Amino acid sequence: MKMKRWKTWGSILFFSLFLFGLAACGGKEEAADADGNGLKDSYTVATDTSFVPFEFKEDGEYVGFDIDLINAIADEVGFEINLETTNFDGIIPGLQTGQFDIALAGIGITEERKKSIDYSDPYYESGLRIGVKNDNEEIKGVEDLEGKTIATRLGSTSSAYIKENIDGAEANEYEQLDQAYLAVENGSVDAVLYDAPNVAYYIQTKGEDSLKMVGDLYEAENYGIAFAKDQEELVKAVNEALETLKENGKYDEIYEKWFGEKPE
């Protein structure tokens, strides 16, 4: 009888330890997901709504190339989006502090930014263009911007380009891009230097009677989807989804919707 009782208590002890082990394993899996080692059901996505035609607000809705693209990627990967808007210069600090998981707002891929954030594969090739008043015959290219006052966006690669490459030029930085274009139109600055698709879109839709583009395409750069650091699985999943969208024609469809032609 004593031996039988020992076997019974031994069985209970073994079963208890087995359940404890399962609970511990489950805890480790939950911890792994919480640490960002697995994909989540939803992510906070930051954008800036003043960068037409990539992201802007129309009739109370957020629309644009980037908005359609990230929604298509989310559908492909299988996660929900919590969209938050901020000024462009607040995007990278927000990623660094964990306020945002993902961001896209025409964010140029640079080595300096890679020190603090991660990127997807490139999804759009851009560059810088100059905009001046229609009656301006003095400025024909970037060499004519020396010593001039140039409007651009706060925290942008174009702002850095002005400071590093154009002798004697003063960069007037604006949080909202409309302010930069209006500064050229009212004569408070000599020109605007900013991302080519945005300069072209503004002139086509709002400034065709007052502004024109001059010069070549400068500082060709790629845009990438930005991520907070240490989200390798998410970056991989987004890259795979982006590749799938390019292969199945969905990327071309979105591109043509906003730029009037398919990518070359």
ABEGO torsion letter per residue (X at the ends): XAAAAAAAAAAAAAAAAAAAAAAAAAAAAAAAAAAGABBBABBBBBBBAABOAABBBBGGBBBEAAAAAAAAAAAAAGBBBBBBBBBAAAAAAAAAAGABABBBAGBBBBAAAAAABBBBBBABBBEBBBBBBAABAABABAAAABGBBBBBBBGBAAAAAAAAABBGBBBBBBABAAAAAAAAAAGABABBBBBAAAAAAAAAAAAAAABBBBEBBBGBBBBBBBBBBGBAAAAAAAAAAAAAAAAAGAAAAAAAAAAGBBBX
